[in-house]
């Protein structure tokens, strides 16, 4: 009798149909698994990730990277950096993979390495190496990296403070379409009192490019140059239009100056502007969201405003040795700090910080506000992150009823 399989004994009297040796000999040999090419592996890996198959995604992206695909390396790094799709987080390996993607020509990966090393949250902070990565990305025409390298040189982070190199990096970012880079480059080049021939005209051109790119502060500074006739011809009409444009873009100084010009009817306008820095370090004291309203418009004024407070860093650190991030408001009048307020801190900490800041001295006439990092650096950065997280979760204020 012919059977369609082979009988294998299990126990007495029972049989099971199994594959016959003869059939195995005549079947076509199994093909080896297909190996995808670099770009294809990257595509398939990202598809597997979307289908919640992290092991398959990691295998495919790893092959893509090993074959020299820059974006594949960067995608693999992204998965490991954040534990995307259920993969196990591995930030140190992610840094190495981003670095490989960078060396393979992917500028965005260079900037990502710089950001991770600058933040110091997922991996230990390394400002000098972070700056080197931002410079490498900038050389590959990444506007964000050029701008960030400019911030590092401007504040002396990761290297000696160098306004000239900062201006060059900001100007390169400007050429790549970064409007705030245009503005920052102009600020560092502009010197109303004693600029080198042609520098103020060049700065005004940079302000104009920033304004055209949607940076209202560029419109404000271009308008101020036109009002004073520095780097360009005096043109009160153009200044008024530029202040109005800055105001429309959300710049409060532009609104104030536009209103002042309207009220002045040709009389001289006393100018006070708000200068800002996202982060600034002086004498070891780091602050975030620094803003000072003052008549001085030179690039060193903000540093001078912080320098008076930074002189008392030891007293500030003693207020919170484990680290804290405190919001401080203060003014300089008559050579000394006054009207000091510490917001959102417990009374003991607030009182200690207030006394330290009241010891600050400066020749400026200014009103300033900043979030000041004090005490142990890691604890201070964590406190800053917690503060920002709480602010992001806070509900929007209720609308004010109409009268």
MARNUZA-881962 format. One record per residue: residue in one letter; x, y, z of N, C-alpha, C, O in turn. Coordinates in steps of 0.05 Angstrom, whole numbers, plus 5000, padded with zeros to 4 digits. Each point is the difference from the previous one (the first is absolute). Layout:
<recs>
aXYZXYZXYZXYZ/...
</recs>
This chain:
<recs>
x501749765000498350245000501850255000501950015014/x497350184970501550254997499150195021497650045004/x504250095010499350205020501150274991501850024983/x497050195029500950274993501650115024499450225009/x502549644999501650085023501449765012499649784990/x501950265031501449785013498849965027499250195013/x500649554995498849945026502249975021501949854997/x497850315024501949995022498649895025497950105008/x503349705004498749885024500250195023502250115006/x495649935009500050155024499949825024501949985016/x495949884987499749785020498749774985499250034978/x500749755035499049764987497250054989498250095014/x501449854960497450024988499350284989497950034989/x503950175015499450274991502150094981502449935003/x496850224976501950094980499450294993497850105004/x504250034987499750294992501350034973502249914994/x496450244989501150064973502250215003499550215012/x502949744979502350185001501250044973499249854981/x502650335017501350054974501849764993501549905017/x498450014958501549774991502950094993500350224989/x501749625017502750064991500150044970501550164990/x497049674996500150024970499050274991501150124982/x496749975031498950264992501950225006500250194984/x501349795038501950225007502250004979501050214993/x499749554997502250004980499250124974501650114985/x495849875008499250104974499050295001499650124979/x500050005046499150285002502250194991502449945003/x496850294987501950214991501550105024498850045021/x503850014977501650105023499050275009499350174983/x500649885043499150265011502050224992502449965001/x496550274990501750234993501050145025498550025020/x504050074980501050155024498450265003499050114980/x500649995044498550255004501250234984502450034999/x495950124989500950234983501250215018498950075020/x503450044971501450215015499450274986500750044977/x498050145037499350264988502550184997502049965014/x497850224967502150204997499650225021498050015014/x504050174988500150195022497550175002498750025021/x500650124957497750185001497449845004498250095014/x501649674974497649835003499749915029497849995010/x504549935002499949925028498950225018498549955018/x502450304976499050225016497050034997498650045020/x500549954955497150034995498449775014498050065013/x502949704984498649775012500250015030498149935014/x504150174997500350025029498050205011498849955021/x500950284966498150205009497149904998498350065017/x501149784962497449884998499549805023497850005011/x504249844995499749815022499650155027498549915017/x502850314986499750165024497150105002498849995022/x500150104956497250095000498149785006497850055010/x502949704984498349775005500649885028499149785006/x502450375011500649915027501549745000499549825017/x502550154965501849775000502850105005501650004982/x499050085043502650135006502449834994502050104990/x497949645016502349824995500750004970502350024993/x495649944991500550004971501050274990501850014984/x497150215027500850264992503050055007501550114984/x499349815040502750045008501949844983502250104992/x497049655001501849844983500350124972502350024990/x495550084999500250124973501550265000501650054982/x497950125038501350265001503049965006501750154990/x498949655027502849945005501549914975502350094995/x496449754988501249924975500450244982502050034987/x495950145011500250244984502450185008501550094983/x498849945043502250165010502749874994501950134992/x498349605013502549864995500850014971502449974993/x495750074989500550034971500750284992500450064977/x499750125043500950284995497850194993500550214987/x497049735020497750184994499750205023499249925022/x501450334973500150205022497350035013499850025025/x498049994960497450045011499149755016498750025020/x502249754971499449755015501350015028498849925019/x503850184982501350035026498550195017499749965024/x499550274964498650205016497349905010499250055023/x499349804960497549885009500449805022498449995019/x503649844978500649815022500750155026499149915021/x502450304976500750165024497550125013499750005024/x498450094959497650115011498349805015498850075020/x501149694970498549785014501349955027498649975020/x504050014981501449945025500150235019500049975024/x499950274965500050245017497550025017500150055024/x497649904963497550035014498449755006497950015012/x503249764981498649755004497549994984497949905009/x502250194966497750014982499049724994501649824995/x495850155004498749754992500549775019499749764992/x501050295032500549795019502949915002500649825016/x501250304968502849925001501250105027499150205011/x503049664998501350085025501750254995501550024980/x498350185037501650254998502949945004500849845017/x500950294966502949985003501250264990501250004979/x498550225037501150264991502950004993500850124980/x501049755036502850014992500549884972501650124984/x497149665010500449884973498750194979501050024978/x496850115029498850194982501950224992500150084977/x501450025042501950214994502149904980500650144981/x500449625023501949894981498949964973501350054980/x496149875018498849964974499450274986500450034976/x498750175039499750274989502750104989500250124979/x501949835037502750084992500749874973501250134983/x498249615015500749864974498350124978501150044978/x496450015026498350124979501250274992499950084977/x501050075043501350264994502449964982500350144980/x501449685028502549954984499449904972501550044981/x496149845016499249904973498650234984499249954977/x500650295035499150234984497350115008499050184986/x499749715035497350095007500250235021500449945024/x499450314967500550235018498250005024500850085022/x496649854974498150015022500949825023499550065024/x501849724970501049815021502250135016500249965024/x501650204962502150145015498850195020500950015023/x497050144969498750195018498649855023500050115022/x498949654972498749855022502049915021499450025024/x502949894967502149935020500750255016500249985025/x500150244962500650255015497950075020500650075023/x496949904970497850065018500049815024499750095023/x500749654972500049815023502350065019499749985024/x502750094965502350055017499750275014501250055021/x497350134967499650275012498049985022500350125021/x497649724975497849985021501049855024499450085023/x502249714973501049855023497949855016500449965024/x497449964963497949865015500149704994500249845019/x499850084956500149714994502949905002500449765007/x501650404988502849935002501450235014498950225001/x503549735010501450225014500550244982500749974976/x499050275035500550244984503050024993501849935016/x498750164959502750044991500050244981500049974975/x500050285036499750244983502250024978499350074978/x503249885028502050024978499449824976500150084977/x499249665030499449824978497450084986499749974976/x498350135040497550094988500550224980499050004978/x502750205030500750224982501349894974499450094978/x502549725026501349884976498049884981500350024976/x497749845035497949884983498350214986499349974976/x500050245038498550224987501650134978498950064979/x503749975025501750124979500249824976499950094977/x500249645028500149814978497450014984500150004976/x497650015038497550024987499750264985498950014978/x502250205033499950264987501549994974499250114979/x503249765021501649974976498549854978500550024977/x497549815032498349854981497550164994498149884989/x501850385017497850184992497549965016497850024989/x502449915037497749985017499650275015501750075017/x496250074977499650275011499750005031501250175013/x497349644997499749985029502749965014500550125021/x501249714968502649955012501750255000501450055019/x498650094958501650254999499050205021501650125014/x495849904989498950185020500849925028500750175016/x499149574990500649915027503050035005500850075023/x500949884958502950045003500550305007501750065017/x496850124970500250285006499350065029501350165013/x496649714998499250045028502349905018500550135021/x500749654972502249895017502350205001501150055021/x499750064956502250194999499350265014501650135013/x495949954984499150255012500149985031500750205013/x498549574998499949985029502449875012500249985025/x501749934959502449875010499549725010501349915019/x496849954969499449725008501549814982499650014976/x502049825036501549804984502550114987501549864988/x499050405016502350144988500250275013498150095013/x504250044983500350285010498050184985499549974976/x499350215039498050184988501450164977502150115004/x496649894973501150124976497850134983498949874983/x500550395022497950134985500550004970498049994984/x504550025007500650004972499149734987498750004979/x502149785033499249744990497049965002498749884983/x500150235038497149985003498650154977498149894988/x502850355006498850154978500349864974498149994984/x504249885011500449854975498149774998498949944979/x500749915044498249775000497150104996498549874984/x500750345029497350114996499650094971497849954989/x504250185000499750094972499849774981498650014980/x502849775026499849764983497249895002498849914980/x500150085045497249915003498150184985498149904988/x502450365012498350194986500049934970497950004987/x504549955002500249934972498549744993499349964976/x500249885044498549754996497150035006498549805001/x500650455004497150055004499150025028497650005005/x504250025014499350025029499750295007502050145003/x495549965000499550295004501250105026501150225001/x498749625020501150095026503150014998501250165014/x499949664970502950024996500850264987502050125007/x496449984974500550264988500050225022501850175001/x496149825015499850205022502349995019501250215006/x499549555003502249975019502750104989501650125013/x498949814961502450094987500150314999502150125005/x495650004988499950294999500650135027501450205002/x497549685019500450105027502950005008501050205011/x500449594982502849985007501850184983502250085009/x497049984967501650174982499450305005501850164997/x495749905009499250285003501450145023500149895022/x501050354973501250165021499650294994501450124984/x496549995028499150274993502250205005500350204985/x501249775037501950205007502749984985501250214993/x499749555002502749984989500449764982502249875001/x495950064983500349774982502050064978500650224993/x500649564997501950034978498550084974497649954998/x503750194984498750094976498549774986501249794994/x496350255000498449804986498649805018498149874991/x502850105034498849805017497150065006498349825000/x501150435006497250065007498149974977497849915003/x503250164973498349964976499549704996497849924992/x504349925012499749714998498149895021498349834994/x501850285030498249915021497150074993498249845005/x501450404984497350084992498949824979497649935000/x504149994981499249814980499149735012498149884992/x503450045029499349755014497450035015498349815000/x501250425012497550055013497749984980497949895006/x502650234970497949994980499449724991497749934995/x504349905002499649734992498549845022498249844994/x502450225031498549885022497150095000498249835004/x501450424991497250114999498549874977497749915004/x503550074973498749874977499449715005498249884989/x503549995028499649725006498049955023499649775008/x499250445002497949965021501050045028498649925019/x503850194985501050065027499450295007501350184990/x496649875027499250275006502250175012500150244996/x501849645020502250155011501850124979501250215004/x498949654973501650114977498750264989501350194994/x496049805005498650244991500450235020500550234992/x499549715034500450205020502750134997500250245000/x501949604998502750114998500550144974501550204999/x497349704979500350154975498650275002501050204990/x496749805023498650265005501550195017500150244995/x501249655026501650175017502450134985500750235004/x500549614979502250104984499050234981501450204997/x496349764991498850214983499350255016500350224990/x498749745035499350235017502550175007499950245000/x502349625005502550145009501950064977501850165004/x497749724973501850044978502749875003502150124992/x498049645020502449865004500149764981498349825002/x503650174980500249784981498150044977500049834981/x498450375019498150064979499150295002500650135020/x498049974961499150285001497750035020498549825004/x501350425008497850065018497449994984499850124979/x498349735031497449984987497949935021499549775006/x499350445005498149965022497549854990498949845015/x500350214960497749854990500549714998498449835007/x504050094983500749724999500249885028499149785005/x502150375014500249915027497349945012499549805013/x498650394982497349965011498749744988498749855015/x501650114959498949764988501349755010498649805004/x504050215001501449765010499249945029499849775008/x499950445008499149965028497249885000499449825016/x498950274966497349894999500149714991498449835010/x503450104972500349724991501049835023499149775003/x502850335012501049855023497749965020499849785012/x498650424992497749985018498049784991499149845016/x500450164958498249804989501149715004498549815002/x504250174999501249755004500249925030501049785006/x497950395011500049935029502250125016500349935023/x501250264966502250135015498950245016499250204987/x500749785039498950225017501550264997498850215001/x503949774995501650254996499150144975500050254999/x499449604980499150124975497450155004499750224989/x498549665026497450135006500550265015498850214993/x502949785027500650245016501350224983499250235003/x502749704981501450204983498150124979500150234994/x498349604994498050104980498250205013499450214989/x499749735036498250185014501550265008498850224998/x503749755011501650245007500450194976499750245003/x500949644974500450174976497450144992500150234992/x497749635012497450134993499550235019498950214991/x501849765034499550225020502050224998499450235007/x503049714983502250195002499750244981500950225006/x497749744971499650214981502750144993500150244999/x501949594995502550114991502050055022502450054994/x496849935031501950045022501749755003499349794991/x503050245023501849785005498749785017498650075019/x501849684974498949785015502249865016502149944990/x497350035036501949855017499549704997497749915005/x504349954988499749724993500949825023502250035010/x496249784998500849785018499049744987497649984993/x504249835005499349754986500449765019501550025020/x497149774974500349755015501949824985499549914977/x502850035035501949814989499649735013499549995024/x500849804961499449735010502349814993501450034981/x498849765036501849784995498749745010499250005023/x500549794960498849755009501549885024498949895018/x503850144980501749905022502550175000501050074978/x500149985045502550165002501449925025498849965021/x503950014977501649935023502250215004501450074981/x498850035043502050195008501249915027498549955019/x504250044982501449935025498849745012499949985025/x499349834958499049755010497149995006498949795006/x499750444994497250015006498449994974500450164982/x497949645016498349974975497250085005498849935021/x500150234960497250075002498649934974501349984979/x496149995022498449954976497950224998499150115020/x500049934954497950204995500650275012498350135012/x504249964985500850265010498950224982500249994975/x498550215037498950234985500550255017499350015023/x501950194964500550265014499150234982500750014977/x497750165035499150244985501850235009500250065024/x501250074956502050205007500650174975499549914978/x501650335026500750174977502349884984500250044976/x501649825037502449904987499249784980498349835005/x502950194971499349804979502549854990499849844981/x502550205032502449854991499849725010498649935019/x502949884967499849725007501149925027499449785010/x502250405003501149935026498250085023500549935023/x497350214971498350115022498749775016499950015024/x499149784962498849785014502049865018499449935023/x503150034966502049875016500650175025500449895022/x499750374975500550185023497749995020500550015024/x497049964966497749985018500249755017499250015023/x501849774965500249765015502549995018500149885021/x502050264970502550005014499850105029501249895018/x497150314986499650105027498949795019500849995023/x497349854967498949785016501949775003500349895022/x501150054956501949775001502350045020501149805009/x499550454997502150055020499349885027501849975017/x495749964987499149905026499049714997498249915014/x503149944967499249724995500249835025498349835005/x503950215011500449835023497750035020499149815012/x500050444991497750055019497549874989498349905015/x501350124958497649884988500149695003498049885007/x504350004988500249715002499549905028498849795004/x501950375016499649935027497049995007499249885020/x499150254964497250015005498749734994497949925012/x503249924970498949744992502349824991500349964976/x501449945042502349844992499449764982501649934983/x496049955020499349774984499150074972499749834983/x499950435012499250104974497250104998498149875012/x501550354975497350124997500050184976502150094991/x495549964998499650184978497950215009497749925004/x503150325000498250205011499650244981501950094987/x495650005011499350234984500550255015498850055022/x503050124968500750255014499550244983500650004976/x498450215036499650264986501550215016499950005025/x501650174962501550215014500550244982499649984975/x501150255037500650244985502650125009500849955023/x500550194959502450155008499350304999499150104979/x501350045043499650295001502150115019500549895022/x500950324969502050135017502349825007501250025022/x499549794960502349835004499649755016501849845004/x495750115005499549765017497449874993498250134987/x501549625020497649854994497850065021500650045023/x497049974968497750045017497549884989500149884978/x497750165035497449894992500249704993498949914980/x502649945036500549724995497649835008499050035023/x500049804959497949815006500949724992501249974979/x498149845037500549724994497349864999498549995020/x500849904956497349904996499949705001501849864989/x496150035023499549715000501949835016500349774995/x501050355026501849855017499050025029498550185007/x502349625010499150015027501350255014502150094991/x496750015030500950255012502950005009501450214997/x499649575014502850005009501950034976501950165001/x497649684978501750024976499750284987502050124992/x495649985006499550264987501550225016501250174987/x498749825039501450205016503049994997501350214998/x499849555001502949974997500950114972502050144999/x496649784980500750094973499750314998501750134988/x496249975023499550294999502450165013500950194988/x500049725035502250135013502549994984501550204999/x499049574987502449984984499950184976502050134993/x495749884993499750174977500250305007501050164984/x497949915039500150285008502850115004500550245002/x501549584999502850085003501250074973502350104999/x496349854979501150044973500450304995498450175009/x503649904975500650274993500450024970501149824988/x498150404999500350054972499650294993498450145014/x502949964966499650274991497650034981499350224992/x499449555002497750014982497650125013499750015024/x498450084959497350065008498349794986499650024976/x499449785038498749774987498149875018500250015025/x497849864963498149825014500249734988499749964975/x501049845041500749734990498349785013498950045021/x500949734965498749765010501449764988500950014977/x499449785039501349764990499349775019499250045023/x501149714966500049765017502949945006501649944982/x499150065044502849975008500549725011498549915018/x503649964972500749735010502150035022502150124996/x497249775028501850035022500649725013498449824996/x503850165018500649755014501249804981501150074978/x498749675029501249794985498849994972497650014996/x504149964983499250044972497949804992498050084987/x502349665019498149804991497350055013497949994987/x502150075039497550065014498750244989497550014998/x504050204995498950254989498749954973497950104994/x503449744989498949944973497449845003498150044985/x501949775034497549855005497850185010497749974991/x502950225026498050185010498950184977497750064999/x504150014983499150164976498249834983497950104991/x502849655004498249824984497349975014498050004986/x502049965040497549975015498350264998497649984996/x503750255005498650254998498750034973497750084998/x503849854981498950034973497849794995498050064987/x502349705024497949804997497450095014497849974989/x502550145035497650105015498750234984497550014999/x504150164989498950224985498449904976498050114992/x503149684995498749894976497449865007498150004984/x501749895041497549875008497950195012497749935003/x503250315003498150195013497850074981500450044976/x497149985034497750074982500250294991501150175014/x497849874962500050284990498350175018498049915011/x502750354992498450175017497150034989499650004976/x498550035042497250034992499650274986501350195007/x497149814972499550264986498750205019498449935017/x502450324979498950225016497250084989499850064976/x498149945041497450074989499950284990501350185011/x497249874968499850274989498250165019498149905012/x502550364990498450185017497450064986498350155011/
</recs>
